[in-house]
């Protein structure tokens, strides 16, 4: 193989690697965005769960007081 062909082949390999790198960066960005959305949603669910637990605790306390009366 001539030196010129080797250089051209290496240049094509480098272009391919650069494209793959860009694709991976895009994929990483999309993954991070999705992960952030999931974490945000889980945070909201957690907050709602705490609120429900607080309400149930109050209801339970009220029921216990009424049952003792």
mmJSON file of the N, C-alpha and C atoms, coordinates in Angstrom:
{"data_MODEL":{"atom_site":{
"group_PDB":["ATOM","ATOM","ATOM","ATOM","ATOM","ATOM","ATOM","ATOM","ATOM","ATOM","ATOM","ATOM","ATOM","ATOM","ATOM","ATOM","ATOM","ATOM","ATOM","ATOM","ATOM","ATOM","ATOM","ATOM","ATOM","ATOM","ATOM","ATOM","ATOM","ATOM","ATOM","ATOM","ATOM","ATOM","ATOM","ATOM","ATOM","ATOM","ATOM","ATOM","ATOM","ATOM","ATOM","ATOM","ATOM","ATOM","ATOM","ATOM","ATOM","ATOM","ATOM","ATOM","ATOM","ATOM","ATOM","ATOM","ATOM","ATOM","ATOM","ATOM","ATOM","ATOM","ATOM","ATOM","ATOM","ATOM","ATOM","ATOM","ATOM","ATOM","ATOM","ATOM","ATOM","ATOM","ATOM","ATOM","ATOM","ATOM","ATOM","ATOM","ATOM","ATOM","ATOM","ATOM","ATOM","ATOM","ATOM","ATOM","ATOM","ATOM","ATOM","ATOM","ATOM","ATOM","ATOM","ATOM","ATOM","ATOM","ATOM","ATOM","ATOM","ATOM","ATOM","ATOM","ATOM","ATOM","ATOM","ATOM","ATOM","ATOM","ATOM","ATOM","ATOM","ATOM","ATOM","ATOM","ATOM","ATOM","ATOM","ATOM","ATOM","ATOM","ATOM","ATOM","ATOM","ATOM","ATOM","ATOM","ATOM","ATOM","ATOM","ATOM","ATOM","ATOM","ATOM","ATOM","ATOM","ATOM","ATOM","ATOM","ATOM","ATOM","ATOM","ATOM","ATOM","ATOM","ATOM","ATOM","ATOM","ATOM","ATOM","ATOM","ATOM","ATOM","ATOM","ATOM","ATOM","ATOM","ATOM","ATOM","ATOM","ATOM","ATOM","ATOM","ATOM","ATOM","ATOM","ATOM","ATOM","ATOM","ATOM","ATOM","ATOM","ATOM","ATOM","ATOM","ATOM","ATOM","ATOM","ATOM","ATOM","ATOM","ATOM","ATOM","ATOM","ATOM","ATOM","ATOM","ATOM","ATOM","ATOM","ATOM","ATOM","ATOM","ATOM","ATOM","ATOM","ATOM","ATOM","ATOM","ATOM","ATOM","ATOM","ATOM","ATOM","ATOM","ATOM"],
"id":[1,2,3,4,5,6,7,8,9,10,11,12,13,14,15,16,17,18,19,20,21,22,23,24,25,26,27,28,29,30,31,32,33,34,35,36,37,38,39,40,41,42,43,44,45,46,47,48,49,50,51,52,53,54,55,56,57,58,59,60,61,62,63,64,65,66,67,68,69,70,71,72,73,74,75,76,77,78,79,80,81,82,83,84,85,86,87,88,89,90,91,92,93,94,95,96,97,98,99,100,101,102,103,104,105,106,107,108,109,110,111,112,113,114,115,116,117,118,119,120,121,122,123,124,125,126,127,128,129,130,131,132,133,134,135,136,137,138,139,140,141,142,143,144,145,146,147,148,149,150,151,152,153,154,155,156,157,158,159,160,161,162,163,164,165,166,167,168,169,170,171,172,173,174,175,176,177,178,179,180,181,182,183,184,185,186,187,188,189,190,191,192,193,194,195,196,197,198,199,200,201,202,203,204,205,206,207],
"type_symbol":["N","C","C","N","C","C","N","C","C","N","C","C","N","C","C","N","C","C","N","C","C","N","C","C","N","C","C","N","C","C","N","C","C","N","C","C","N","C","C","N","C","C","N","C","C","N","C","C","N","C","C","N","C","C","N","C","C","N","C","C","N","C","C","N","C","C","N","C","C","N","C","C","N","C","C","N","C","C","N","C","C","N","C","C","N","C","C","N","C","C","N","C","C","N","C","C","N","C","C","N","C","C","N","C","C","N","C","C","N","C","C","N","C","C","N","C","C","N","C","C","N","C","C","N","C","C","N","C","C","N","C","C","N","C","C","N","C","C","N","C","C","N","C","C","N","C","C","N","C","C","N","C","C","N","C","C","N","C","C","N","C","C","N","C","C","N","C","C","N","C","C","N","C","C","N","C","C","N","C","C","N","C","C","N","C","C","N","C","C","N","C","C","N","C","C","N","C","C","N","C","C","N","C","C","N","C","C"],
"label_atom_id":["N","CA","C","N","CA","C","N","CA","C","N","CA","C","N","CA","C","N","CA","C","N","CA","C","N","CA","C","N","CA","C","N","CA","C","N","CA","C","N","CA","C","N","CA","C","N","CA","C","N","CA","C","N","CA","C","N","CA","C","N","CA","C","N","CA","C","N","CA","C","N","CA","C","N","CA","C","N","CA","C","N","CA","C","N","CA","C","N","CA","C","N","CA","C","N","CA","C","N","CA","C","N","CA","C","N","CA","C","N","CA","C","N","CA","C","N","CA","C","N","CA","C","N","CA","C","N","CA","C","N","CA","C","N","CA","C","N","CA","C","N","CA","C","N","CA","C","N","CA","C","N","CA","C","N","CA","C","N","CA","C","N","CA","C","N","CA","C","N","CA","C","N","CA","C","N","CA","C","N","CA","C","N","CA","C","N","CA","C","N","CA","C","N","CA","C","N","CA","C","N","CA","C","N","CA","C","N","CA","C","N","CA","C","N","CA","C","N","CA","C","N","CA","C","N","CA","C","N","CA","C","N","CA","C","N","CA","C","N","CA","C"],
"label_alt_id":[null,null,null,null,null,null,null,null,null,null,null,null,null,null,null,null,null,null,null,null,null,null,null,null,null,null,null,null,null,null,null,null,null,null,null,null,null,null,null,null,null,null,null,null,null,null,null,null,null,null,null,null,null,null,null,null,null,null,null,null,null,null,null,null,null,null,null,null,null,null,null,null,null,null,null,null,null,null,null,null,null,null,null,null,null,null,null,null,null,null,null,null,null,null,null,null,null,null,null,null,null,null,null,null,null,null,null,null,null,null,null,null,null,null,null,null,null,null,null,null,null,null,null,null,null,null,null,null,null,null,null,null,null,null,null,null,null,null,null,null,null,null,null,null,null,null,null,null,null,null,null,null,null,null,null,null,null,null,null,null,null,null,null,null,null,null,null,null,null,null,null,null,null,null,null,null,null,null,null,null,null,null,null,null,null,null,null,null,null,null,null,null,null,null,null,null,null,null,null,null,null,null,null,null,null,null,null],
"label_comp_id":["UNK","UNK","UNK","UNK","UNK","UNK","UNK","UNK","UNK","UNK","UNK","UNK","UNK","UNK","UNK","UNK","UNK","UNK","UNK","UNK","UNK","UNK","UNK","UNK","UNK","UNK","UNK","UNK","UNK","UNK","UNK","UNK","UNK","UNK","UNK","UNK","UNK","UNK","UNK","UNK","UNK","UNK","UNK","UNK","UNK","UNK","UNK","UNK","UNK","UNK","UNK","UNK","UNK","UNK","UNK","UNK","UNK","UNK","UNK","UNK","UNK","UNK","UNK","UNK","UNK","UNK","UNK","UNK","UNK","UNK","UNK","UNK","UNK","UNK","UNK","UNK","UNK","UNK","UNK","UNK","UNK","UNK","UNK","UNK","UNK","UNK","UNK","UNK","UNK","UNK","UNK","UNK","UNK","UNK","UNK","UNK","UNK","UNK","UNK","UNK","UNK","UNK","UNK","UNK","UNK","UNK","UNK","UNK","UNK","UNK","UNK","UNK","UNK","UNK","UNK","UNK","UNK","UNK","UNK","UNK","UNK","UNK","UNK","UNK","UNK","UNK","UNK","UNK","UNK","UNK","UNK","UNK","UNK","UNK","UNK","UNK","UNK","UNK","UNK","UNK","UNK","UNK","UNK","UNK","UNK","UNK","UNK","UNK","UNK","UNK","UNK","UNK","UNK","UNK","UNK","UNK","UNK","UNK","UNK","UNK","UNK","UNK","UNK","UNK","UNK","UNK","UNK","UNK","UNK","UNK","UNK","UNK","UNK","UNK","UNK","UNK","UNK","UNK","UNK","UNK","UNK","UNK","UNK","UNK","UNK","UNK","UNK","UNK","UNK","UNK","UNK","UNK","UNK","UNK","UNK","UNK","UNK","UNK","UNK","UNK","UNK","UNK","UNK","UNK","UNK","UNK","UNK"],
"label_asym_id":["A","A","A","A","A","A","A","A","A","A","A","A","A","A","A","A","A","A","A","A","A","A","A","A","A","A","A","A","A","A","A","A","A","A","A","A","A","A","A","A","A","A","A","A","A","A","A","A","A","A","A","A","A","A","A","A","A","A","A","A","A","A","A","A","A","A","A","A","A","A","A","A","A","A","A","A","A","A","A","A","A","A","A","A","A","A","A","A","A","A","A","A","A","A","A","A","A","A","A","A","A","A","A","A","A","A","A","A","A","A","A","A","A","A","A","A","A","A","A","A","A","A","A","A","A","A","A","A","A","A","A","A","A","A","A","A","A","A","A","A","A","A","A","A","A","A","A","A","A","A","A","A","A","A","A","A","A","A","A","A","A","A","A","A","A","A","A","A","A","A","A","A","A","A","A","A","A","A","A","A","A","A","A","A","A","A","A","A","A","A","A","A","A","A","A","A","A","A","A","A","A","A","A","A","A","A","A"],
"label_entity_id":["1","1","1","1","1","1","1","1","1","1","1","1","1","1","1","1","1","1","1","1","1","1","1","1","1","1","1","1","1","1","1","1","1","1","1","1","1","1","1","1","1","1","1","1","1","1","1","1","1","1","1","1","1","1","1","1","1","1","1","1","1","1","1","1","1","1","1","1","1","1","1","1","1","1","1","1","1","1","1","1","1","1","1","1","1","1","1","1","1","1","1","1","1","1","1","1","1","1","1","1","1","1","1","1","1","1","1","1","1","1","1","1","1","1","1","1","1","1","1","1","1","1","1","1","1","1","1","1","1","1","1","1","1","1","1","1","1","1","1","1","1","1","1","1","1","1","1","1","1","1","1","1","1","1","1","1","1","1","1","1","1","1","1","1","1","1","1","1","1","1","1","1","1","1","1","1","1","1","1","1","1","1","1","1","1","1","1","1","1","1","1","1","1","1","1","1","1","1","1","1","1","1","1","1","1","1","1"],
"label_seq_id":[1,1,1,2,2,2,3,3,3,4,4,4,5,5,5,6,6,6,7,7,7,8,8,8,9,9,9,10,10,10,11,11,11,12,12,12,13,13,13,14,14,14,15,15,15,16,16,16,17,17,17,18,18,18,19,19,19,20,20,20,21,21,21,22,22,22,23,23,23,24,24,24,25,25,25,26,26,26,27,27,27,28,28,28,29,29,29,30,30,30,31,31,31,32,32,32,33,33,33,34,34,34,35,35,35,36,36,36,37,37,37,38,38,38,39,39,39,40,40,40,41,41,41,42,42,42,43,43,43,44,44,44,45,45,45,46,46,46,47,47,47,48,48,48,49,49,49,50,50,50,51,51,51,52,52,52,53,53,53,54,54,54,55,55,55,56,56,56,57,57,57,58,58,58,59,59,59,60,60,60,61,61,61,62,62,62,63,63,63,64,64,64,65,65,65,66,66,66,67,67,67,68,68,68,69,69,69],
"pdbx_PDB_ins_code":[null,null,null,null,null,null,null,null,null,null,null,null,null,null,null,null,null,null,null,null,null,null,null,null,null,null,null,null,null,null,null,null,null,null,null,null,null,null,null,null,null,null,null,null,null,null,null,null,null,null,null,null,null,null,null,null,null,null,null,null,null,null,null,null,null,null,null,null,null,null,null,null,null,null,null,null,null,null,null,null,null,null,null,null,null,null,null,null,null,null,null,null,null,null,null,null,null,null,null,null,null,null,null,null,null,null,null,null,null,null,null,null,null,null,null,null,null,null,null,null,null,null,null,null,null,null,null,null,null,null,null,null,null,null,null,null,null,null,null,null,null,null,null,null,null,null,null,null,null,null,null,null,null,null,null,null,null,null,null,null,null,null,null,null,null,null,null,null,null,null,null,null,null,null,null,null,null,null,null,null,null,null,null,null,null,null,null,null,null,null,null,null,null,null,null,null,null,null,null,null,null,null,null,null,null,null,null],
"Cartn_x":[0.855,0.0,0.903,0.55,1.388,1.135,2.095,2.0,0.777,0.476,-0.673,-1.983,-2.088,-3.292,-3.44,-2.33,-2.366,-2.835,-2.331,-2.73,-4.222,-4.714,-6.14,-6.991,-6.53,-7.263,-7.303,-6.172,-6.127,-7.021,-7.049,-7.908,-9.377,-9.766,-11.145,-11.468,-10.519,-10.714,-10.904,-10.088,-10.195,-11.557,-12.023,-13.346,-14.433,-14.317,-15.293,-15.281,-14.087,-13.967,-14.536,-14.286,-14.835,-16.359,-16.926,-18.385,-18.928,-18.279,-18.724,-18.651,-17.607,-17.452,-18.615,-18.962,-20.099,-21.4,-21.581,-22.787,-22.872,-21.743,-21.723,-22.015,-21.501,-21.781,-23.271,-23.887,-25.325,-26.12,-25.711,-26.376,-26.227,-25.032,-24.78,-25.659,-25.795,-26.621,-28.092,-28.575,-29.967,-30.183,-29.219,-29.321,-29.393,-28.53,-28.515,-29.841,-30.373,-31.66,-32.76,-32.773,-33.765,-33.602,-32.361,-32.068,-32.522,-32.261,-32.684,-34.211,-34.916,-36.383,-36.906,-36.296,-36.715,-36.462,-35.287,-34.973,-35.938,-36.266,-37.208,-38.575,-39.016,-40.319,-40.302,-39.223,-39.113,-39.138,-38.508,-38.538,-39.956,-40.734,-42.129,-42.954,-42.723,-43.441,-43.105,-41.829,-41.394,-42.073,-42.119,-42.761,-44.248,-44.906,-46.33,-46.547,-45.66,-45.774,-45.651,-44.719,-44.556,-45.812,-46.389,-47.609,-48.753,-48.896,-49.945,-49.72,-48.476,-48.162,-48.518,-48.208,-48.551,-50.064,-50.809,-52.274,-52.825,-52.299,-52.76,-52.427,-51.272,-50.882,-51.852,-52.224,-53.186,-54.558,-54.993,-56.287,-56.272,-55.187,-55.055,-55.098,-54.383,-54.379,-55.783,-56.501,-57.877,-58.78,-58.631,-59.449,-59.154,-57.888,-57.52,-58.114,-58.073,-58.654,-60.158,-60.822,-62.276,-62.653,-61.823,-62.151,-61.952,-61.098,-60.861,-61.926,-62.645,-63.654,-64.925],
"Cartn_y":[-1.169,0.0,1.234,2.189,3.381,4.264,5.112,6.016,6.922,7.362,8.237,7.522,6.255,5.474,5.288,5.03,4.865,6.148,7.279,8.574,8.801,8.51,8.679,7.749,6.517,5.553,6.009,6.488,6.996,8.224,9.08,10.269,9.854,8.826,8.33,7.729,7.007,6.43,7.543,8.588,9.725,10.4,10.583,11.185,10.335,9.029,8.122,8.21,8.264,8.373,9.697,10.777,12.076,12.054,11.402,11.298,10.479,9.358,8.532,9.312,10.111,10.92,11.898,12.547,13.474,12.761,11.563,10.779,10.416,10.028,9.657,10.859,12.028,13.236,13.548,13.404,13.636,12.634,11.381,10.334,10.594,10.989,11.295,12.454,13.469,14.637,14.211,13.392,12.927,12.06,11.204,10.351,11.203,12.234,13.103,13.85,14.34,15.042,14.108,12.884,11.902,11.558,11.372,11.046,12.181,13.428,14.586,14.653,14.339,14.344,13.284,12.103,11.022,11.421,11.973,12.406,13.479,14.406,15.471,14.874,13.944,13.298,12.499,11.792,11.031,11.957,13.118,14.101,14.57,14.797,15.219,14.104,12.876,11.732,11.599,11.753,11.662,12.735,13.957,15.055,14.763,14.25,13.914,12.789,11.82,10.695,11.181,12.096,12.65,13.399,14.141,14.894,13.933,12.876,11.882,11.224,10.872,10.251,11.181,12.469,13.435,13.507,13.525,13.58,12.324,11.167,9.913,9.846,10.361,10.389,11.253,12.407,13.291,12.627,11.984,11.296,10.194,9.435,8.351,8.894,9.99,10.597,11.052,11.655,12.094,10.903,9.837,8.642,8.023,8.005,7.453,8.3,9.614,10.505,10.283,10.151,9.967,8.609,7.601,6.268,6.198,7.054,7.079,7.89,8.743,9.601,8.85],
"Cartn_z":[0.0,0.0,0.0,-0.836,-0.895,0.318,0.548,1.704,1.584,0.368,0.138,0.473,0.076,0.388,1.892,2.558,4.013,4.689,4.216,4.781,4.568,3.358,3.067,3.933,4.098,4.917,6.381,6.878,8.252,8.417,7.405,7.453,7.534,6.78,6.824,8.194,8.753,10.087,11.11,11.01,11.935,11.787,10.547,10.331,10.981,10.808,11.411,12.927,13.501,14.957,15.463,14.726,15.114,15.078,14.041,13.947,15.108,15.41,16.534,17.839,17.983,19.19,19.318,18.215,18.216,18.525,17.934,18.204,19.677,20.253,21.671,22.563,22.181,22.958,22.935,21.745,21.624,22.444,22.383,23.155,24.65,25.056,26.466,26.932,26.096,26.432,26.58,25.626,25.696,26.93,27.238,28.418,29.68,29.755,30.934,31.068,29.941,29.986,30.483,29.966,30.403,31.871,32.287,33.681,34.595,34.184,34.979,35.092,33.986,34.016,34.982,34.936,35.837,37.289,37.567,38.936,39.417,38.545,38.885,39.222,38.388,38.619,39.924,40.176,41.426,42.636,42.507,43.592,43.873,42.803,42.972,43.607,43.164,43.741,45.216,45.551,46.948,47.796,47.276,48.009,48.2,47.149,47.261,48.261,48.26,49.198,50.638,50.873,52.224,52.648,51.711,52.021,52.349,51.572,51.826,53.182,53.483,54.774,55.932,55.791,56.839,57.038,55.94,56.033,56.709,56.298,56.892,58.378,58.748,60.163,60.962,60.411,61.09,61.202,60.123,60.142,61.193,61.219,62.192,63.621,63.861,65.2,65.576,64.632,64.898,65.202,64.44,64.668,66.033,66.418,67.727,68.856,68.699,69.716,69.828,68.675,68.676,69.262,69.007,69.526,71.037,71.587,73.033,73.761,73.022,73.658,73.967],
"occupancy":[1.0,1.0,1.0,1.0,1.0,1.0,1.0,1.0,1.0,1.0,1.0,1.0,1.0,1.0,1.0,1.0,1.0,1.0,1.0,1.0,1.0,1.0,1.0,1.0,1.0,1.0,1.0,1.0,1.0,1.0,1.0,1.0,1.0,1.0,1.0,1.0,1.0,1.0,1.0,1.0,1.0,1.0,1.0,1.0,1.0,1.0,1.0,1.0,1.0,1.0,1.0,1.0,1.0,1.0,1.0,1.0,1.0,1.0,1.0,1.0,1.0,1.0,1.0,1.0,1.0,1.0,1.0,1.0,1.0,1.0,1.0,1.0,1.0,1.0,1.0,1.0,1.0,1.0,1.0,1.0,1.0,1.0,1.0,1.0,1.0,1.0,1.0,1.0,1.0,1.0,1.0,1.0,1.0,1.0,1.0,1.0,1.0,1.0,1.0,1.0,1.0,1.0,1.0,1.0,1.0,1.0,1.0,1.0,1.0,1.0,1.0,1.0,1.0,1.0,1.0,1.0,1.0,1.0,1.0,1.0,1.0,1.0,1.0,1.0,1.0,1.0,1.0,1.0,1.0,1.0,1.0,1.0,1.0,1.0,1.0,1.0,1.0,1.0,1.0,1.0,1.0,1.0,1.0,1.0,1.0,1.0,1.0,1.0,1.0,1.0,1.0,1.0,1.0,1.0,1.0,1.0,1.0,1.0,1.0,1.0,1.0,1.0,1.0,1.0,1.0,1.0,1.0,1.0,1.0,1.0,1.0,1.0,1.0,1.0,1.0,1.0,1.0,1.0,1.0,1.0,1.0,1.0,1.0,1.0,1.0,1.0,1.0,1.0,1.0,1.0,1.0,1.0,1.0,1.0,1.0,1.0,1.0,1.0,1.0,1.0,1.0,1.0,1.0,1.0,1.0,1.0,1.0],
"B_iso_or_equiv":[0.0,0.0,0.0,0.0,0.0,0.0,0.0,0.0,0.0,0.0,0.0,0.0,0.0,0.0,0.0,0.0,0.0,0.0,0.0,0.0,0.0,0.0,0.0,0.0,0.0,0.0,0.0,0.0,0.0,0.0,0.0,0.0,0.0,0.0,0.0,0.0,0.0,0.0,0.0,0.0,0.0,0.0,0.0,0.0,0.0,0.0,0.0,0.0,0.0,0.0,0.0,0.0,0.0,0.0,0.0,0.0,0.0,0.0,0.0,0.0,0.0,0.0,0.0,0.0,0.0,0.0,0.0,0.0,0.0,0.0,0.0,0.0,0.0,0.0,0.0,0.0,0.0,0.0,0.0,0.0,0.0,0.0,0.0,0.0,0.0,0.0,0.0,0.0,0.0,0.0,0.0,0.0,0.0,0.0,0.0,0.0,0.0,0.0,0.0,0.0,0.0,0.0,0.0,0.0,0.0,0.0,0.0,0.0,0.0,0.0,0.0,0.0,0.0,0.0,0.0,0.0,0.0,0.0,0.0,0.0,0.0,0.0,0.0,0.0,0.0,0.0,0.0,0.0,0.0,0.0,0.0,0.0,0.0,0.0,0.0,0.0,0.0,0.0,0.0,0.0,0.0,0.0,0.0,0.0,0.0,0.0,0.0,0.0,0.0,0.0,0.0,0.0,0.0,0.0,0.0,0.0,0.0,0.0,0.0,0.0,0.0,0.0,0.0,0.0,0.0,0.0,0.0,0.0,0.0,0.0,0.0,0.0,0.0,0.0,0.0,0.0,0.0,0.0,0.0,0.0,0.0,0.0,0.0,0.0,0.0,0.0,0.0,0.0,0.0,0.0,0.0,0.0,0.0,0.0,0.0,0.0,0.0,0.0,0.0,0.0,0.0,0.0,0.0,0.0,0.0,0.0,0.0],
"pdbx_formal_charge":[null,null,null,null,null,null,null,null,null,null,null,null,null,null,null,null,null,null,null,null,null,null,null,null,null,null,null,null,null,null,null,null,null,null,null,null,null,null,null,null,null,null,null,null,null,null,null,null,null,null,null,null,null,null,null,null,null,null,null,null,null,null,null,null,null,null,null,null,null,null,null,null,null,null,null,null,null,null,null,null,null,null,null,null,null,null,null,null,null,null,null,null,null,null,null,null,null,null,null,null,null,null,null,null,null,null,null,null,null,null,null,null,null,null,null,null,null,null,null,null,null,null,null,null,null,null,null,null,null,null,null,null,null,null,null,null,null,null,null,null,null,null,null,null,null,null,null,null,null,null,null,null,null,null,null,null,null,null,null,null,null,null,null,null,null,null,null,null,null,null,null,null,null,null,null,null,null,null,null,null,null,null,null,null,null,null,null,null,null,null,null,null,null,null,null,null,null,null,null,null,null,null,null,null,null,null,null],
"auth_seq_id":[1,1,1,2,2,2,3,3,3,4,4,4,5,5,5,6,6,6,7,7,7,8,8,8,9,9,9,10,10,10,11,11,11,12,12,12,13,13,13,14,14,14,15,15,15,16,16,16,17,17,17,18,18,18,19,19,19,20,20,20,21,21,21,22,22,22,23,23,23,24,24,24,25,25,25,26,26,26,27,27,27,28,28,28,29,29,29,30,30,30,31,31,31,32,32,32,33,33,33,34,34,34,35,35,35,36,36,36,37,37,37,38,38,38,39,39,39,40,40,40,41,41,41,42,42,42,43,43,43,44,44,44,45,45,45,46,46,46,47,47,47,48,48,48,49,49,49,50,50,50,51,51,51,52,52,52,53,53,53,54,54,54,55,55,55,56,56,56,57,57,57,58,58,58,59,59,59,60,60,60,61,61,61,62,62,62,63,63,63,64,64,64,65,65,65,66,66,66,67,67,67,68,68,68,69,69,69],
"auth_comp_id":["UNK","UNK","UNK","UNK","UNK","UNK","UNK","UNK","UNK","UNK","UNK","UNK","UNK","UNK","UNK","UNK","UNK","UNK","UNK","UNK","UNK","UNK","UNK","UNK","UNK","UNK","UNK","UNK","UNK","UNK","UNK","UNK","UNK","UNK","UNK","UNK","UNK","UNK","UNK","UNK","UNK","UNK","UNK","UNK","UNK","UNK","UNK","UNK","UNK","UNK","UNK","UNK","UNK","UNK","UNK","UNK","UNK","UNK","UNK","UNK","UNK","UNK","UNK","UNK","UNK","UNK","UNK","UNK","UNK","UNK","UNK","UNK","UNK","UNK","UNK","UNK","UNK","UNK","UNK","UNK","UNK","UNK","UNK","UNK","UNK","UNK","UNK","UNK","UNK","UNK","UNK","UNK","UNK","UNK","UNK","UNK","UNK","UNK","UNK","UNK","UNK","UNK","UNK","UNK","UNK","UNK","UNK","UNK","UNK","UNK","UNK","UNK","UNK","UNK","UNK","UNK","UNK","UNK","UNK","UNK","UNK","UNK","UNK","UNK","UNK","UNK","UNK","UNK","UNK","UNK","UNK","UNK","UNK","UNK","UNK","UNK","UNK","UNK","UNK","UNK","UNK","UNK","UNK","UNK","UNK","UNK","UNK","UNK","UNK","UNK","UNK","UNK","UNK","UNK","UNK","UNK","UNK","UNK","UNK","UNK","UNK","UNK","UNK","UNK","UNK","UNK","UNK","UNK","UNK","UNK","UNK","UNK","UNK","UNK","UNK","UNK","UNK","UNK","UNK","UNK","UNK","UNK","UNK","UNK","UNK","UNK","UNK","UNK","UNK","UNK","UNK","UNK","UNK","UNK","UNK","UNK","UNK","UNK","UNK","UNK","UNK","UNK","UNK","UNK","UNK","UNK","UNK"],
"auth_asym_id":["A","A","A","A","A","A","A","A","A","A","A","A","A","A","A","A","A","A","A","A","A","A","A","A","A","A","A","A","A","A","A","A","A","A","A","A","A","A","A","A","A","A","A","A","A","A","A","A","A","A","A","A","A","A","A","A","A","A","A","A","A","A","A","A","A","A","A","A","A","A","A","A","A","A","A","A","A","A","A","A","A","A","A","A","A","A","A","A","A","A","A","A","A","A","A","A","A","A","A","A","A","A","A","A","A","A","A","A","A","A","A","A","A","A","A","A","A","A","A","A","A","A","A","A","A","A","A","A","A","A","A","A","A","A","A","A","A","A","A","A","A","A","A","A","A","A","A","A","A","A","A","A","A","A","A","A","A","A","A","A","A","A","A","A","A","A","A","A","A","A","A","A","A","A","A","A","A","A","A","A","A","A","A","A","A","A","A","A","A","A","A","A","A","A","A","A","A","A","A","A","A","A","A","A","A","A","A"],
"auth_atom_id":["N","CA","C","N","CA","C","N","CA","C","N","CA","C","N","CA","C","N","CA","C","N","CA","C","N","CA","C","N","CA","C","N","CA","C","N","CA","C","N","CA","C","N","CA","C","N","CA","C","N","CA","C","N","CA","C","N","CA","C","N","CA","C","N","CA","C","N","CA","C","N","CA","C","N","CA","C","N","CA","C","N","CA","C","N","CA","C","N","CA","C","N","CA","C","N","CA","C","N","CA","C","N","CA","C","N","CA","C","N","CA","C","N","CA","C","N","CA","C","N","CA","C","N","CA","C","N","CA","C","N","CA","C","N","CA","C","N","CA","C","N","CA","C","N","CA","C","N","CA","C","N","CA","C","N","CA","C","N","CA","C","N","CA","C","N","CA","C","N","CA","C","N","CA","C","N","CA","C","N","CA","C","N","CA","C","N","CA","C","N","CA","C","N","CA","C","N","CA","C","N","CA","C","N","CA","C","N","CA","C","N","CA","C","N","CA","C","N","CA","C","N","CA","C","N","CA","C","N","CA","C","N","CA","C","N","CA","C","N","CA","C"],
"pdbx_PDB_model_num":[1,1,1,1,1,1,1,1,1,1,1,1,1,1,1,1,1,1,1,1,1,1,1,1,1,1,1,1,1,1,1,1,1,1,1,1,1,1,1,1,1,1,1,1,1,1,1,1,1,1,1,1,1,1,1,1,1,1,1,1,1,1,1,1,1,1,1,1,1,1,1,1,1,1,1,1,1,1,1,1,1,1,1,1,1,1,1,1,1,1,1,1,1,1,1,1,1,1,1,1,1,1,1,1,1,1,1,1,1,1,1,1,1,1,1,1,1,1,1,1,1,1,1,1,1,1,1,1,1,1,1,1,1,1,1,1,1,1,1,1,1,1,1,1,1,1,1,1,1,1,1,1,1,1,1,1,1,1,1,1,1,1,1,1,1,1,1,1,1,1,1,1,1,1,1,1,1,1,1,1,1,1,1,1,1,1,1,1,1,1,1,1,1,1,1,1,1,1,1,1,1,1,1,1,1,1,1]
}}}
